Structures are given as C-alpha cells and as structure tokens.
Amino acid sequence: MTPFKPNLYTDNAMVNLASNNSDNVFSQLQEILVSALAFLGDCGTLIARSFTFAVSGKVNVPYTLSQMSAIGVDSIPIAMITTLSTGAVFAFYTAGLFVKFGATSFLGGTLTLSFLMELGPLLAGVTVAARSGAAIAAEIGSMVVTEQVDALRSMAVSPVRYLVAPRLIAAIVMMPFVCVVADIAGVFGCYLMSAANGVPGPTFIESAHRMVSETEMLKGLVKTAVFGAIIAVISCRQGLKTKGGAVGVGQSTTSSVVLCIVWIFISDFFLAQMLAAPTFRGQ
C-alpha cells in the first residue's frame, strides 16, 4: 500500500487563498469604517461652520427665504397626499379591529397619537428627503461639475456660507410647518375612513381630545427639525462631493436620497427613546 503523502503545493495554495480572502475582508471593512468616519466628519464640519455663519449674521437672508419656499412650501402638496392616503389606509385596517372588540372610544386617540408622534414626522421627513433632498444634491452637484463652486472659492466666498448654511436653516425652520400640515392631513384621512367603517365622528374627536395633548405634537415637531438638519446636511455634502460630470450628479442625487432616508429612520429610533414619556417606558 502506498503511504499517504500530503500535496504541499495544494495545501500552500489553499492557505494562501484563505489568507488573501481574510485580508480582502479586512481591507473592505477598513475602507467602510474610514468612509463612515469621513462622512460623519464632513457632516459635522458642515453643521458647525453653517451655524457659525448663521450666528455671526453672514447668511444671505433673501436666498434663505427662497430656499425656505423651495424646501418647505413646495413639499407640502406631496406630504399632504402621502399622509392623507396613509392615514386612510391605516384607519381602514385599525377601525375594523376596534369596532370588532368594542373599543371605538379609543380609536381616535390612538390614531391621532400615532400620527402626531411617529407617522406624521416620519412621512414628512421621507417626502422632503425624496423631493427637496434630491433637488439640493442635484443643484449643488451641477455647480461642482461646472466649476461654479470653484469660482466661488476664487472670489473668496465660502461655499458653506453661500450654499449650505441657507439650506440648513431653511430645512430646520420649514420642516415643522410641513409636519403640521402632514399631521392634519393624516388625521383627517383617519377620521374619514373611521367614519366610513362605522365609528361616529364625535366619538373619534372626543377620543383624540381625551388622549392627546399639545406635548405630543411638540415632540413630533422636534423630530422634524432634526430630520430637516439631516436632509440639508447630507444632501449638501453629497452635492459638494460630486465627481464625474452628469453621471456623478446622478450618483450624488441617488446617494443623498438613500442616505437621508436611512439616517432619518436611525435618528427616529433614538429620538423616540429620548422624547418618550415616562409612561411609555413603563415607569
């Protein structure tokens, strides 16, 4: 019988392959970590510099007002349609269960509370990110690839002061107003669909009045102010990092929308924990 002899060439090749794979995984993880830290650093720098210009009064007020109209006012119809339809669908499924178990006296408060504290701010943030965030990234990205941003720097004009700060202020100021309209439309959709499913209107209104206070709406508005800052900073950052002409503008626009929505959901989780009432925490 021939004794077994290990194939040293094959064994060494497998060891080298495993080592190369582990090195590739490690390098990829390292690149992801470096990119994430660079992204957070860029966003933090933009926020700090923008607020510095805002506090020192170096922000162009007329341009900021025009951005408030573009970011906030132009997003209101989309937010209304989105929340109205969502509220109607949400109530369509919920009202049947409440009627079935005889808990219609809690339906109005439950739906209103869910919209004021969660669905309204979240849907408003997503719609503004999809519309205004994409527009911001595309506009600034086009200015980068056509060297307009370089022209600003050559004239000793800070792109952060001229482009980022007005949009950041406009988004923070206007997002609560968009959220109020979204809340009203969403609750109205809940009211209409609840009435269509056999819940009396006065019962819905009385329940909402009993279970909901102004504090819940204020908590939702705080969320939207944070969402506005996220949308403006990420969109501006992606626009300023644009490279590669028209293709780069498209990539920056897509990445800005994706990143805005992802960070809105991430921040919403932490904001919900921070703003939750003691009763929600079981205390």
FENQUIBEL-V451857 format. One record per backbone hydrogen bond with DSSP energy under -0.5 kcal/mol. NH is the residue of the N-H (numbers start at 1). CO is the residue of the C=O. If there is no record, write none. Layout:
<<NH/CO> <NH/CO>>
This chain:
<<8/6> <11/7> <12/8> <13/9> <14/10> <15/11> <16/12> <17/13> <18/14> <19/15> <20/16> <21/17> <22/18> <23/19> <24/20> <25/21> <26/22> <27/23> <28/24> <29/25> <30/26> <31/27> <32/28> <33/29> <34/30> <35/31> <36/32> <37/33> <38/34> <39/35> <40/36> <41/37> <42/38> <43/39> <44/40> <45/41> <46/42> <47/43> <48/44> <49/45> <50/46> <51/47> <52/48> <53/49> <54/50> <55/51> <56/52> <57/54> <58/53> <61/59> <64/60> <65/61> <66/62> <67/63> <68/64> <69/65> <70/66> <71/67> <72/68> <73/68> <74/69> <75/72> <76/72> <76/73> <79/75> <80/76> <81/77> <82/78> <83/79> <84/80> <85/81> <86/82> <87/83> <88/84> <89/85> <90/86> <91/87> <92/88> <93/89> <94/90> <95/91> <96/92> <97/93> <98/94> <99/95> <100/96> <101/97> <102/99> <103/98> <106/103> <107/104> <108/104> <110/106> <111/107> <112/108> <113/109> <114/110> <115/111> <116/112> <117/113> <118/114> <119/114> <120/115> <121/115> <122/118> <123/119> <124/120> <125/121> <126/122> <127/123> <128/124> <129/125> <130/126> <131/127> <132/128> <133/128> <134/129> <135/131> <136/132> <137/133> <138/134> <139/135> <140/136> <141/137> <142/138> <143/139> <144/140> <145/141> <146/142> <147/144> <148/143> <149/143> <151/147> <152/148> <153/149> <154/150> <155/151> <156/153> <157/152> <158/156> <162/158> <163/159> <164/159> <165/160> <167/163> <168/164> <169/165> <170/166> <171/167> <172/168> <173/169> <174/170> <175/171> <176/172> <177/173> <178/174> <179/175> <180/176> <181/177> <182/178> <183/179> <184/180> <185/181> <186/182> <187/183> <188/184> <189/185> <190/186> <191/187> <192/188> <193/189> <194/190> <195/191> <196/192> <197/193> <197/194> <198/195> <199/194> <200/198> <204/200> <205/201> <206/202> <207/203> <208/204> <209/205> <210/206> <211/207> <212/208> <216/213> <217/213> <218/214> <219/215> <220/216> <221/217> <222/218> <223/219> <224/220> <225/221> <226/222> <227/223> <228/224> <229/225> <230/226> <231/227> <232/228> <233/229> <234/230> <235/231> <236/232> <237/233> <238/234> <239/235> <240/236> <241/237> <242/239> <247/244> <248/244> <249/245> <250/246> <251/247> <252/248> <253/249> <254/250> <255/251> <256/252> <257/253> <258/254> <259/255> <260/256> <261/257> <262/258> <263/259> <264/260> <265/261> <266/262> <267/263> <268/264> <269/265> <270/266> <271/267> <272/268> <273/269> <274/270> <275/271> <276/272> <280/277> <281/277> <281/278> <282/279> <283/278>>
